[in-house]
Amino acid sequence: MTKRRNDEKISRYRRKLRKLQEKQRKRNRIVYSTSDSDQSDTKEKLMKEYTILENCSLLQAPTLNPEILAAIAETTRNRDKKVEAV
C-alpha cells in the first residue's frame, strides 16, 4: 500500500516538474524574442517597410480603463504598456 502511494507521489511530482520546465522554456522564448537590440532593429525595419499614412499620423493605441488595470496581472499590464508604446 505505501509503495503504491509513494509511486503516485513520484508521478505527481514528475508531472509538476514537467509543467514547470515547460513554463520556463516558454519564458526563455519570450525573453530571447524581445531583447532590446532586436526590438529596436525590428521596429526600425517595420517603420521603413510600413510607412504611416498622412491621415493616420495621430492614431494611437487605446488605453485601458483604471478598473481593468487594477484587475489584471502585472505582467499583462506591462505587456499592454509595451504595445501602447509602439
PyMOL Python script that loads the backbone (N, CA, C, O; Angstrom):
from pymol import cmd

cmd.read_pdbstr("""\
ATOM      1  N   MET A   1       0.819  -1.195   0.000  1.00  0.00           N
ATOM      2  CA  MET A   1       0.000   0.000   0.000  1.00  0.00           C
ATOM      3  C   MET A   1       0.860   1.256   0.000  1.00  0.00           C
ATOM      4  O   MET A   1       0.582   2.180  -0.764  1.00  0.00           O
ATOM      5  N   THR A   2       1.886   1.319   0.824  1.00  0.00           N
ATOM      6  CA  THR A   2       2.721   2.513   0.879  1.00  0.00           C
ATOM      7  C   THR A   2       3.568   2.674  -0.377  1.00  0.00           C
ATOM      8  O   THR A   2       3.843   3.796  -0.804  1.00  0.00           O
ATOM      9  N   LYS A   3       3.984   1.557  -0.969  1.00  0.00           N
ATOM     10  CA  LYS A   3       4.766   1.648  -2.196  1.00  0.00           C
ATOM     11  C   LYS A   3       3.928   2.275  -3.309  1.00  0.00           C
ATOM     12  O   LYS A   3       4.421   3.103  -4.075  1.00  0.00           O
ATOM     13  N   ARG A   4       2.686   1.885  -3.390  1.00  0.00           N
ATOM     14  CA  ARG A   4       1.794   2.446  -4.401  1.00  0.00           C
ATOM     15  C   ARG A   4       1.578   3.940  -4.164  1.00  0.00           C
ATOM     16  O   ARG A   4       1.565   4.731  -5.107  1.00  0.00           O
ATOM     17  N   ARG A   5       1.412   4.310  -2.924  1.00  0.00           N
ATOM     18  CA  ARG A   5       1.221   5.712  -2.572  1.00  0.00           C
ATOM     19  C   ARG A   5       2.474   6.520  -2.936  1.00  0.00           C
ATOM     20  O   ARG A   5       2.377   7.626  -3.469  1.00  0.00           O
ATOM     21  N   ASN A   6       3.625   5.963  -2.646  1.00  0.00           N
ATOM     22  CA  ASN A   6       4.876   6.637  -2.992  1.00  0.00           C
ATOM     23  C   ASN A   6       5.026   6.785  -4.503  1.00  0.00           C
ATOM     24  O   ASN A   6       5.462   7.828  -4.988  1.00  0.00           O
ATOM     25  N   ASP A   7       4.668   5.749  -5.236  1.00  0.00           N
ATOM     26  CA  ASP A   7       4.735   5.815  -6.695  1.00  0.00           C
ATOM     27  C   ASP A   7       3.805   6.899  -7.241  1.00  0.00           C
ATOM     28  O   ASP A   7       4.153   7.604  -8.187  1.00  0.00           O
ATOM     29  N   GLU A   8       2.638   7.024  -6.648  1.00  0.00           N
ATOM     30  CA  GLU A   8       1.695   8.063  -7.066  1.00  0.00           C
ATOM     31  C   GLU A   8       2.266   9.457  -6.795  1.00  0.00           C
ATOM     32  O   GLU A   8       2.144  10.359  -7.623  1.00  0.00           O
ATOM     33  N   LYS A   9       2.885   9.619  -5.638  1.00  0.00           N
ATOM     34  CA  LYS A   9       3.502  10.908  -5.305  1.00  0.00           C
ATOM     35  C   LYS A   9       4.617  11.240  -6.288  1.00  0.00           C
ATOM     36  O   LYS A   9       4.731  12.372  -6.756  1.00  0.00           O
ATOM     37  N   ILE A  10       5.428  10.251  -6.590  1.00  0.00           N
ATOM     38  CA  ILE A  10       6.529  10.470  -7.522  1.00  0.00           C
ATOM     39  C   ILE A  10       5.995  10.875  -8.896  1.00  0.00           C
ATOM     40  O   ILE A  10       6.520  11.796  -9.523  1.00  0.00           O
ATOM     41  N   SER A  11       4.974  10.199  -9.352  1.00  0.00           N
ATOM     42  CA  SER A  11       4.423  10.540 -10.670  1.00  0.00           C
ATOM     43  C   SER A  11       3.799  11.938 -10.668  1.00  0.00           C
ATOM     44  O   SER A  11       3.896  12.661 -11.660  1.00  0.00           O
ATOM     45  N   ARG A  12       3.159  12.320  -9.558  1.00  0.00           N
ATOM     46  CA  ARG A  12       2.607  13.683  -9.456  1.00  0.00           C
ATOM     47  C   ARG A  12       3.719  14.727  -9.500  1.00  0.00           C
ATOM     48  O   ARG A  12       3.589  15.739 -10.189  1.00  0.00           O
ATOM     49  N   TYR A  13       4.801  14.494  -8.777  1.00  0.00           N
ATOM     50  CA  TYR A  13       5.918  15.438  -8.766  1.00  0.00           C
ATOM     51  C   TYR A  13       6.578  15.533 -10.139  1.00  0.00           C
ATOM     52  O   TYR A  13       7.006  16.609 -10.557  1.00  0.00           O
ATOM     53  N   ARG A  14       6.657  14.405 -10.834  1.00  0.00           N
ATOM     54  CA  ARG A  14       7.228  14.432 -12.186  1.00  0.00           C
ATOM     55  C   ARG A  14       6.359  15.257 -13.124  1.00  0.00           C
ATOM     56  O   ARG A  14       6.875  16.014 -13.947  1.00  0.00           O
ATOM     57  N   ARG A  15       5.039  15.114 -13.004  1.00  0.00           N
ATOM     58  CA  ARG A  15       4.134  15.924 -13.831  1.00  0.00           C
ATOM     59  C   ARG A  15       4.296  17.410 -13.521  1.00  0.00           C
ATOM     60  O   ARG A  15       4.347  18.240 -14.428  1.00  0.00           O
ATOM     61  N   LYS A  16       4.376  17.735 -12.233  1.00  0.00           N
ATOM     62  CA  LYS A  16       4.572  19.132 -11.849  1.00  0.00           C
ATOM     63  C   LYS A  16       5.894  19.668 -12.382  1.00  0.00           C
ATOM     64  O   LYS A  16       5.970  20.800 -12.860  1.00  0.00           O
ATOM     65  N   LEU A  17       6.923  18.851 -12.294  1.00  0.00           N
ATOM     66  CA  LEU A  17       8.235  19.252 -12.786  1.00  0.00           C
ATOM     67  C   LEU A  17       8.199  19.501 -14.286  1.00  0.00           C
ATOM     68  O   LEU A  17       8.776  20.477 -14.767  1.00  0.00           O
ATOM     69  N   ARG A  18       7.526  18.626 -15.030  1.00  0.00           N
ATOM     70  CA  ARG A  18       7.405  18.814 -16.473  1.00  0.00           C
ATOM     71  C   ARG A  18       6.672  20.106 -16.807  1.00  0.00           C
ATOM     72  O   ARG A  18       7.062  20.821 -17.729  1.00  0.00           O
ATOM     73  N   LYS A  19       5.605  20.412 -16.057  1.00  0.00           N
ATOM     74  CA  LYS A  19       4.869  21.654 -16.281  1.00  0.00           C
ATOM     75  C   LYS A  19       5.753  22.864 -16.006  1.00  0.00           C
ATOM     76  O   LYS A  19       5.755  23.824 -16.778  1.00  0.00           O
ATOM     77  N   LEU A  20       6.498  22.820 -14.918  1.00  0.00           N
ATOM     78  CA  LEU A  20       7.388  23.930 -14.591  1.00  0.00           C
ATOM     79  C   LEU A  20       8.476  24.109 -15.645  1.00  0.00           C
ATOM     80  O   LEU A  20       8.810  25.237 -16.006  1.00  0.00           O
ATOM     81  N   GLN A  21       9.025  23.012 -16.135  1.00  0.00           N
ATOM     82  CA  GLN A  21      10.046  23.091 -17.168  1.00  0.00           C
ATOM     83  C   GLN A  21       9.473  23.680 -18.455  1.00  0.00           C
ATOM     84  O   GLN A  21      10.146  24.460 -19.128  1.00  0.00           O
ATOM     85  N   GLU A  22       8.261  23.322 -18.798  1.00  0.00           N
ATOM     86  CA  GLU A  22       7.618  23.868 -19.995  1.00  0.00           C
ATOM     87  C   GLU A  22       7.378  25.369 -19.841  1.00  0.00           C
ATOM     88  O   GLU A  22       7.589  26.131 -20.785  1.00  0.00           O
ATOM     89  N   LYS A  23       6.941  25.793 -18.660  1.00  0.00           N
ATOM     90  CA  LYS A  23       6.764  27.228 -18.408  1.00  0.00           C
ATOM     91  C   LYS A  23       8.086  27.967 -18.553  1.00  0.00           C
ATOM     92  O   LYS A  23       8.131  29.051 -19.135  1.00  0.00           O
ATOM     93  N   GLN A  24       9.163  27.388 -18.028  1.00  0.00           N
ATOM     94  CA  GLN A  24      10.473  28.018 -18.115  1.00  0.00           C
ATOM     95  C   GLN A  24      10.919  28.126 -19.570  1.00  0.00           C
ATOM     96  O   GLN A  24      11.488  29.142 -19.970  1.00  0.00           O
ATOM     97  N   ARG A  25      10.665  27.081 -20.369  1.00  0.00           N
ATOM     98  CA  ARG A  25      11.017  27.138 -21.794  1.00  0.00           C
ATOM     99  C   ARG A  25      10.253  28.246 -22.489  1.00  0.00           C
ATOM    100  O   ARG A  25      10.820  28.956 -23.321  1.00  0.00           O
ATOM    101  N   LYS A  26       8.971  28.412 -22.165  1.00  0.00           N
ATOM    102  CA  LYS A  26       8.173  29.481 -22.775  1.00  0.00           C
ATOM    103  C   LYS A  26       8.712  30.845 -22.378  1.00  0.00           C
ATOM    104  O   LYS A  26       8.801  31.745 -23.213  1.00  0.00           O
ATOM    105  N   ARG A  27       9.070  31.002 -21.117  1.00  0.00           N
ATOM    106  CA  ARG A  27       9.628  32.285 -20.666  1.00  0.00           C
ATOM    107  C   ARG A  27      10.928  32.598 -21.397  1.00  0.00           C
ATOM    108  O   ARG A  27      11.164  33.736 -21.803  1.00  0.00           O
ATOM    109  N   ASN A  28      11.764  31.587 -21.560  1.00  0.00           N
ATOM    110  CA  ASN A  28      13.027  31.803 -22.261  1.00  0.00           C
ATOM    111  C   ASN A  28      12.784  32.224 -23.702  1.00  0.00           C
ATOM    112  O   ASN A  28      13.484  33.097 -24.216  1.00  0.00           O
ATOM    113  N   ARG A  29      11.811  31.620 -24.357  1.00  0.00           N
ATOM    114  CA  ARG A  29      11.491  32.012 -25.730  1.00  0.00           C
ATOM    115  C   ARG A  29      11.061  33.466 -25.792  1.00  0.00           C
ATOM    116  O   ARG A  29      11.456  34.193 -26.704  1.00  0.00           O
ATOM    117  N   ILE A  30      10.251  33.899 -24.826  1.00  0.00           N
ATOM    118  CA  ILE A  30       9.783  35.276 -24.808  1.00  0.00           C
ATOM    119  C   ILE A  30      10.942  36.224 -24.566  1.00  0.00           C
ATOM    120  O   ILE A  30      11.035  37.256 -25.231  1.00  0.00           O
ATOM    121  N   VAL A  31      11.821  35.906 -23.640  1.00  0.00           N
ATOM    122  CA  VAL A  31      12.962  36.771 -23.326  1.00  0.00           C
ATOM    123  C   VAL A  31      13.878  36.904 -24.535  1.00  0.00           C
ATOM    124  O   VAL A  31      14.323  38.004 -24.863  1.00  0.00           O
ATOM    125  N   TYR A  32      14.157  35.788 -25.197  1.00  0.00           N
ATOM    126  CA  TYR A  32      15.042  35.846 -26.350  1.00  0.00           C
ATOM    127  C   TYR A  32      14.407  36.603 -27.510  1.00  0.00           C
ATOM    128  O   TYR A  32      15.110  37.282 -28.259  1.00  0.00           O
ATOM    129  N   SER A  33      13.103  36.500 -27.668  1.00  0.00           N
ATOM    130  CA  SER A  33      12.457  37.153 -28.797  1.00  0.00           C
ATOM    131  C   SER A  33      12.239  38.640 -28.565  1.00  0.00           C
ATOM    132  O   SER A  33      11.944  39.369 -29.512  1.00  0.00           O
ATOM    133  N   THR A  34      12.378  39.112 -27.320  1.00  0.00           N
ATOM    134  CA  THR A  34      12.133  40.524 -27.040  1.00  0.00           C
ATOM    135  C   THR A  34      13.359  41.217 -26.455  1.00  0.00           C
ATOM    136  O   THR A  34      13.219  42.093 -25.602  1.00  0.00           O
ATOM    137  N   SER A  35      14.541  40.848 -26.891  1.00  0.00           N
ATOM    138  CA  SER A  35      15.725  41.540 -26.390  1.00  0.00           C
ATOM    139  C   SER A  35      15.751  42.950 -26.957  1.00  0.00           C
ATOM    140  O   SER A  35      15.178  43.193 -28.019  1.00  0.00           O
ATOM    141  N   ASP A  36      16.403  43.885 -26.275  1.00  0.00           N
ATOM    142  CA  ASP A  36      16.372  45.304 -26.626  1.00  0.00           C
ATOM    143  C   ASP A  36      16.920  45.585 -28.018  1.00  0.00           C
ATOM    144  O   ASP A  36      16.292  46.312 -28.787  1.00  0.00           O
ATOM    145  N   SER A  37      18.064  45.033 -28.354  1.00  0.00           N
ATOM    146  CA  SER A  37      18.662  45.321 -29.659  1.00  0.00           C
ATOM    147  C   SER A  37      17.796  44.784 -30.788  1.00  0.00           C
ATOM    148  O   SER A  37      17.657  45.426 -31.829  1.00  0.00           O
ATOM    149  N   ASP A  38      17.216  43.615 -30.587  1.00  0.00           N
ATOM    150  CA  ASP A  38      16.338  43.043 -31.601  1.00  0.00           C
ATOM    151  C   ASP A  38      15.089  43.894 -31.774  1.00  0.00           C
ATOM    152  O   ASP A  38      14.606  44.069 -32.892  1.00  0.00           O
ATOM    153  N   GLN A  39      14.569  44.417 -30.687  1.00  0.00           N
ATOM    154  CA  GLN A  39      13.357  45.221 -30.758  1.00  0.00           C
ATOM    155  C   GLN A  39      13.599  46.489 -31.554  1.00  0.00           C
ATOM    156  O   GLN A  39      12.794  46.841 -32.416  1.00  0.00           O
ATOM    157  N   SER A  40      14.697  47.180 -31.279  1.00  0.00           N
ATOM    158  CA  SER A  40      14.941  48.435 -31.981  1.00  0.00           C
ATOM    159  C   SER A  40      15.184  48.185 -33.467  1.00  0.00           C
ATOM    160  O   SER A  40      14.700  48.940 -34.309  1.00  0.00           O
ATOM    161  N   ASP A  41      15.933  47.127 -33.795  1.00  0.00           N
ATOM    162  CA  ASP A  41      16.163  46.807 -35.203  1.00  0.00           C
ATOM    163  C   ASP A  41      14.859  46.437 -35.889  1.00  0.00           C
ATOM    164  O   ASP A  41      14.591  46.877 -37.007  1.00  0.00           O
ATOM    165  N   THR A  42      14.063  45.639 -35.228  1.00  0.00           N
ATOM    166  CA  THR A  42      12.793  45.212 -35.801  1.00  0.00           C
ATOM    167  C   THR A  42      11.854  46.393 -35.981  1.00  0.00           C
ATOM    168  O   THR A  42      11.172  46.500 -37.000  1.00  0.00           O
ATOM    169  N   LYS A  43      11.816  47.265 -35.009  1.00  0.00           N
ATOM    170  CA  LYS A  43      10.935  48.430 -35.086  1.00  0.00           C
ATOM    171  C   LYS A  43      11.346  49.335 -36.243  1.00  0.00           C
ATOM    172  O   LYS A  43      10.494  49.794 -37.004  1.00  0.00           O
ATOM    173  N   GLU A  44      12.634  49.593 -36.379  1.00  0.00           N
ATOM    174  CA  GLU A  44      13.113  50.428 -37.482  1.00  0.00           C
ATOM    175  C   GLU A  44      12.783  49.791 -38.829  1.00  0.00           C
ATOM    176  O   GLU A  44      12.347  50.468 -39.761  1.00  0.00           O
ATOM    177  N   LYS A  45      12.994  48.505 -38.914  1.00  0.00           N
ATOM    178  CA  LYS A  45      12.714  47.781 -40.155  1.00  0.00           C
ATOM    179  C   LYS A  45      11.227  47.868 -40.513  1.00  0.00           C
ATOM    180  O   LYS A  45      10.872  48.113 -41.666  1.00  0.00           O
ATOM    181  N   LEU A  46      10.366  47.665 -39.515  1.00  0.00           N
ATOM    182  CA  LEU A  46       8.931  47.737 -39.758  1.00  0.00           C
ATOM    183  C   LEU A  46       8.476  49.153 -40.097  1.00  0.00           C
ATOM    184  O   LEU A  46       7.599  49.334 -40.942  1.00  0.00           O
ATOM    185  N   MET A  47       9.059  50.150 -39.452  1.00  0.00           N
ATOM    186  CA  MET A  47       8.685  51.536 -39.740  1.00  0.00           C
ATOM    187  C   MET A  47       9.055  51.918 -41.176  1.00  0.00           C
ATOM    188  O   MET A  47       8.328  52.672 -41.823  1.00  0.00           O
ATOM    189  N   LYS A  48      10.177  51.402 -41.675  1.00  0.00           N
ATOM    190  CA  LYS A  48      10.565  51.669 -43.060  1.00  0.00           C
ATOM    191  C   LYS A  48       9.652  50.926 -44.027  1.00  0.00           C
ATOM    192  O   LYS A  48       9.263  51.460 -45.066  1.00  0.00           O
ATOM    193  N   GLU A  49       9.317  49.698 -43.675  1.00  0.00           N
ATOM    194  CA  GLU A  49       8.512  48.866 -44.563  1.00  0.00           C
ATOM    195  C   GLU A  49       7.060  49.345 -44.631  1.00  0.00           C
ATOM    196  O   GLU A  49       6.462  49.378 -45.707  1.00  0.00           O
ATOM    197  N   TYR A  50       6.496  49.717 -43.472  1.00  0.00           N
ATOM    198  CA  TYR A  50       5.100  50.145 -43.421  1.00  0.00           C
ATOM    199  C   TYR A  50       5.040  51.601 -42.969  1.00  0.00           C
ATOM    200  O   TYR A  50       4.985  51.885 -41.772  1.00  0.00           O
ATOM    201  N   THR A  51       5.050  52.503 -43.916  1.00  0.00           N
ATOM    202  CA  THR A  51       5.005  53.928 -43.578  1.00  0.00           C
ATOM    203  C   THR A  51       3.605  54.303 -43.112  1.00  0.00           C
ATOM    204  O   THR A  51       2.615  53.702 -43.528  1.00  0.00           O
ATOM    205  N   ILE A  52       3.540  55.301 -42.246  1.00  0.00           N
ATOM    206  CA  ILE A  52       2.266  55.763 -41.709  1.00  0.00           C
ATOM    207  C   ILE A  52       1.651  56.735 -42.708  1.00  0.00           C
ATOM    208  O   ILE A  52       2.316  57.655 -43.182  1.00  0.00           O
ATOM    209  N   LEU A  53       0.398  56.526 -43.017  1.00  0.00           N
ATOM    210  CA  LEU A  53      -0.301  57.409 -43.948  1.00  0.00           C
ATOM    211  C   LEU A  53      -0.502  58.782 -43.325  1.00  0.00           C
ATOM    212  O   LEU A  53      -0.518  58.920 -42.102  1.00  0.00           O
ATOM    213  N   GLU A  54      -0.654  59.793 -44.166  1.00  0.00           N
ATOM    214  CA  GLU A  54      -0.801  61.162 -43.669  1.00  0.00           C
ATOM    215  C   GLU A  54      -2.022  61.340 -42.775  1.00  0.00           C
ATOM    216  O   GLU A  54      -1.951  62.027 -41.755  1.00  0.00           O
ATOM    217  N   ASN A  55      -3.140  60.725 -43.152  1.00  0.00           N
ATOM    218  CA  ASN A  55      -4.363  60.913 -42.366  1.00  0.00           C
ATOM    219  C   ASN A  55      -4.412  60.017 -41.119  1.00  0.00           C
ATOM    220  O   ASN A  55      -5.397  60.058 -40.381  1.00  0.00           O
ATOM    221  N   CYS A  56      -3.385  59.221 -40.872  1.00  0.00           N
ATOM    222  CA  CYS A  56      -3.370  58.323 -39.716  1.00  0.00           C
ATOM    223  C   CYS A  56      -2.253  58.653 -38.723  1.00  0.00           C
ATOM    224  O   CYS A  56      -1.962  57.847 -37.840  1.00  0.00           O
ATOM    225  N   SER A  57      -1.639  59.793 -38.849  1.00  0.00           N
ATOM    226  CA  SER A  57      -0.486  60.110 -38.004  1.00  0.00           C
ATOM    227  C   SER A  57      -0.844  60.283 -36.531  1.00  0.00           C
ATOM    228  O   SER A  57       0.013  60.107 -35.666  1.00  0.00           O
ATOM    229  N   LEU A  58      -2.088  60.622 -36.234  1.00  0.00           N
ATOM    230  CA  LEU A  58      -2.484  60.843 -34.839  1.00  0.00           C
ATOM    231  C   LEU A  58      -3.119  59.629 -34.177  1.00  0.00           C
ATOM    232  O   LEU A  58      -3.525  59.707 -33.017  1.00  0.00           O
ATOM    233  N   LEU A  59      -3.212  58.524 -34.877  1.00  0.00           N
ATOM    234  CA  LEU A  59      -3.794  57.316 -34.291  1.00  0.00           C
ATOM    235  C   LEU A  59      -2.892  56.766 -33.201  1.00  0.00           C
ATOM    236  O   LEU A  59      -1.669  56.745 -33.340  1.00  0.00           O
ATOM    237  N   GLN A  60      -3.507  56.323 -32.120  1.00  0.00           N
ATOM    238  CA  GLN A  60      -2.770  55.751 -31.003  1.00  0.00           C
ATOM    239  C   GLN A  60      -3.504  54.521 -30.485  1.00  0.00           C
ATOM    240  O   GLN A  60      -4.699  54.343 -30.721  1.00  0.00           O
ATOM    241  N   ALA A  61      -2.765  53.683 -29.777  1.00  0.00           N
ATOM    242  CA  ALA A  61      -3.390  52.514 -29.151  1.00  0.00           C
ATOM    243  C   ALA A  61      -4.292  52.982 -28.017  1.00  0.00           C
ATOM    244  O   ALA A  61      -3.926  53.918 -27.306  1.00  0.00           O
ATOM    245  N   PRO A  62      -5.451  52.370 -27.821  1.00  0.00           N
ATOM    246  CA  PRO A  62      -6.335  52.778 -26.730  1.00  0.00           C
ATOM    247  C   PRO A  62      -5.740  52.412 -25.375  1.00  0.00           C
ATOM    248  O   PRO A  62      -5.031  51.415 -25.243  1.00  0.00           O
ATOM    249  N   THR A  63      -6.035  53.225 -24.382  1.00  0.00           N
ATOM    250  CA  THR A  63      -5.568  52.930 -23.023  1.00  0.00           C
ATOM    251  C   THR A  63      -6.652  52.143 -22.287  1.00  0.00           C
ATOM    252  O   THR A  63      -7.842  52.283 -22.570  1.00  0.00           O
ATOM    253  N   LEU A  64      -6.221  51.322 -21.348  1.00  0.00           N
ATOM    254  CA  LEU A  64      -7.170  50.524 -20.578  1.00  0.00           C
ATOM    255  C   LEU A  64      -7.824  51.353 -19.485  1.00  0.00           C
ATOM    256  O   LEU A  64      -7.237  52.306 -18.973  1.00  0.00           O
ATOM    257  N   ASN A  65      -9.046  50.977 -19.138  1.00  0.00           N
ATOM    258  CA  ASN A  65      -9.750  51.632 -18.037  1.00  0.00           C
ATOM    259  C   ASN A  65      -9.025  51.334 -16.726  1.00  0.00           C
ATOM    260  O   ASN A  65      -8.424  50.270 -16.579  1.00  0.00           O
ATOM    261  N   PRO A  66      -9.079  52.263 -15.779  1.00  0.00           N
ATOM    262  CA  PRO A  66      -8.426  52.022 -14.481  1.00  0.00           C
ATOM    263  C   PRO A  66      -8.962  50.785 -13.761  1.00  0.00           C
ATOM    264  O   PRO A  66      -8.213  50.108 -13.057  1.00  0.00           O
ATOM    265  N   GLU A  67     -10.246  50.485 -13.930  1.00  0.00           N
ATOM    266  CA  GLU A  67     -10.824  49.306 -13.282  1.00  0.00           C
ATOM    267  C   GLU A  67     -10.207  48.029 -13.835  1.00  0.00           C
ATOM    268  O   GLU A  67      -9.920  47.090 -13.092  1.00  0.00           O
ATOM    269  N   ILE A  68     -10.007  48.006 -15.147  1.00  0.00           N
ATOM    270  CA  ILE A  68      -9.416  46.824 -15.770  1.00  0.00           C
ATOM    271  C   ILE A  68      -7.947  46.713 -15.375  1.00  0.00           C
ATOM    272  O   ILE A  68      -7.463  45.617 -15.092  1.00  0.00           O
ATOM    273  N   LEU A  69      -7.241  47.834 -15.355  1.00  0.00           N
ATOM    274  CA  LEU A  69      -5.833  47.811 -14.952  1.00  0.00           C
ATOM    275  C   LEU A  69      -5.659  47.245 -13.558  1.00  0.00           C
ATOM    276  O   LEU A  69      -4.700  46.520 -13.295  1.00  0.00           O
ATOM    277  N   ALA A  70      -6.577  47.569 -12.662  1.00  0.00           N
ATOM    278  CA  ALA A  70      -6.484  47.069 -11.285  1.00  0.00           C
ATOM    279  C   ALA A  70      -6.763  45.576 -11.213  1.00  0.00           C
ATOM    280  O   ALA A  70      -6.282  44.904 -10.300  1.00  0.00           O
ATOM    281  N   ALA A  71      -7.530  45.047 -12.156  1.00  0.00           N
ATOM    282  CA  ALA A  71      -7.938  43.651 -12.092  1.00  0.00           C
ATOM    283  C   ALA A  71      -6.967  42.689 -12.774  1.00  0.00           C
ATOM    284  O   ALA A  71      -6.987  41.493 -12.485  1.00  0.00           O
ATOM    285  N   ILE A  72      -6.118  43.189 -13.672  1.00  0.00           N
ATOM    286  CA  ILE A  72      -5.250  42.279 -14.418  1.00  0.00           C
ATOM    287  C   ILE A  72      -3.897  42.120 -13.731  1.00  0.00           C
ATOM    288  O   ILE A  72      -3.514  42.929 -12.885  1.00  0.00           O
ATOM    289  N   ALA A  73      -3.192  41.076 -14.107  1.00  0.00           N
ATOM    290  CA  ALA A  73      -1.885  40.786 -13.511  1.00  0.00           C
ATOM    291  C   ALA A  73      -0.853  41.812 -13.981  1.00  0.00           C
ATOM    292  O   ALA A  73      -1.022  42.459 -15.015  1.00  0.00           O
ATOM    293  N   GLU A  74       0.206  41.944 -13.209  1.00  0.00           N
ATOM    294  CA  GLU A  74       1.245  42.928 -13.520  1.00  0.00           C
ATOM    295  C   GLU A  74       1.938  42.626 -14.852  1.00  0.00           C
ATOM    296  O   GLU A  74       2.268  43.546 -15.601  1.00  0.00           O
ATOM    297  N   THR A  75       2.156  41.360 -15.143  1.00  0.00           N
ATOM    298  CA  THR A  75       2.811  41.008 -16.405  1.00  0.00           C
ATOM    299  C   THR A  75       1.946  41.415 -17.596  1.00  0.00           C
ATOM    300  O   THR A  75       2.461  41.896 -18.605  1.00  0.00           O
ATOM    301  N   THR A  76       0.642  41.222 -17.478  1.00  0.00           N
ATOM    302  CA  THR A  76      -0.272  41.629 -18.542  1.00  0.00           C
ATOM    303  C   THR A  76      -0.285  43.143 -18.683  1.00  0.00           C
ATOM    304  O   THR A  76      -0.325  43.675 -19.793  1.00  0.00           O
ATOM    305  N   ARG A  77      -0.252  43.823 -17.559  1.00  0.00           N
ATOM    306  CA  ARG A  77      -0.231  45.289 -17.564  1.00  0.00           C
ATOM    307  C   ARG A  77       1.027  45.809 -18.263  1.00  0.00           C
ATOM    308  O   ARG A  77       0.957  46.741 -19.064  1.00  0.00           O
ATOM    309  N   ASN A  78       2.176  45.201 -17.956  1.00  0.00           N
ATOM    310  CA  ASN A  78       3.425  45.620 -18.585  1.00  0.00           C
ATOM    311  C   ASN A  78       3.420  45.345 -20.080  1.00  0.00           C
ATOM    312  O   ASN A  78       3.903  46.158 -20.867  1.00  0.00           O
ATOM    313  N   ARG A  79       2.874  44.201 -20.471  1.00  0.00           N
ATOM    314  CA  ARG A  79       2.806  43.859 -21.887  1.00  0.00           C
ATOM    315  C   ARG A  79       1.915  44.870 -22.628  1.00  0.00           C
ATOM    316  O   ARG A  79       2.234  45.274 -23.746  1.00  0.00           O
ATOM    317  N   ASP A  80       0.802  45.275 -22.003  1.00  0.00           N
ATOM    318  CA  ASP A  80      -0.086  46.237 -22.622  1.00  0.00           C
ATOM    319  C   ASP A  80       0.599  47.594 -22.777  1.00  0.00           C
ATOM    320  O   ASP A  80       0.418  48.270 -23.789  1.00  0.00           O
ATOM    321  N   LYS A  81       1.384  47.991 -21.777  1.00  0.00           N
ATOM    322  CA  LYS A  81       2.125  49.251 -21.871  1.00  0.00           C
ATOM    323  C   LYS A  81       3.134  49.227 -23.019  1.00  0.00           C
ATOM    324  O   LYS A  81       3.328  50.230 -23.706  1.00  0.00           O
ATOM    325  N   LYS A  82       3.769  48.080 -23.216  1.00  0.00           N
ATOM    326  CA  LYS A  82       4.719  47.955 -24.327  1.00  0.00           C
ATOM    327  C   LYS A  82       4.013  48.071 -25.672  1.00  0.00           C
ATOM    328  O   LYS A  82       4.532  48.688 -26.601  1.00  0.00           O
ATOM    329  N   VAL A  83       2.831  47.476 -25.770  1.00  0.00           N
ATOM    330  CA  VAL A  83       2.069  47.589 -27.012  1.00  0.00           C
ATOM    331  C   VAL A  83       1.620  49.020 -27.239  1.00  0.00           C
ATOM    332  O   VAL A  83       1.637  49.501 -28.372  1.00  0.00           O
ATOM    333  N   GLU A  84       1.221  49.705 -26.180  1.00  0.00           N
ATOM    334  CA  GLU A  84       0.829  51.109 -26.288  1.00  0.00           C
ATOM    335  C   GLU A  84       1.985  51.964 -26.782  1.00  0.00           C
ATOM    336  O   GLU A  84       1.779  52.900 -27.555  1.00  0.00           O
ATOM    337  N   ALA A  85       3.191  51.653 -26.345  1.00  0.00           N
ATOM    338  CA  ALA A  85       4.356  52.472 -26.694  1.00  0.00           C
ATOM    339  C   ALA A  85       4.718  52.361 -28.169  1.00  0.00           C
ATOM    340  O   ALA A  85       5.325  53.276 -28.726  1.00  0.00           O
ATOM    341  N   VAL A  86       4.358  51.268 -28.797  1.00  0.00           N
ATOM    342  CA  VAL A  86       4.678  51.089 -30.217  1.00  0.00           C
ATOM    343  C   VAL A  86       3.804  51.998 -30.998  1.00  0.00           C
ATOM    344  O   VAL A  86       3.886  52.030 -32.226  1.00  0.00           O
TER     345      VAL A  86
END
""", "prot")
cmd.dss("prot")
cmd.show_as("cartoon", "prot")
cmd.util.cbc("prot")
cmd.orient("prot")
